[in-house]
Amino acid sequence: MIKTKIHFVDIIYWLAIIGADIFVYIILGFLQMDYDDTYDSSKGEYWSLASMNTTQLMFYCALQLWNIINVIGLIFIGRKIYKRIKYGT
């Protein structure tokens, strides 16, 4: 089994990526708070796309896109960890 060294710079790098990811989630969450404030039940069910205006729909789609990017990133990281454990490279 090959031991890999963990460098301080690598830890800082990954913490910065995680921090930026959380920051994007916070910003998108704040931008979606407008929907709660202006929800009108006559336009449709709560959180239905028909009850959102254009900007709210854009922020909702941005959040869903960010979720997809995060899932793809987690799959990529998991694959790298799996290869490193299985093949020792």
Secondary structure, 3 states (H helix, E strand, C coil): CCCCCCCHHHHHHHHHHHHHHHHHHHHHHHHHHHHHHHCCHHHCCCCCHHHCCHHHHHHHHHHHHHHHHHHHHHHHHHHHHHHHHHHCC
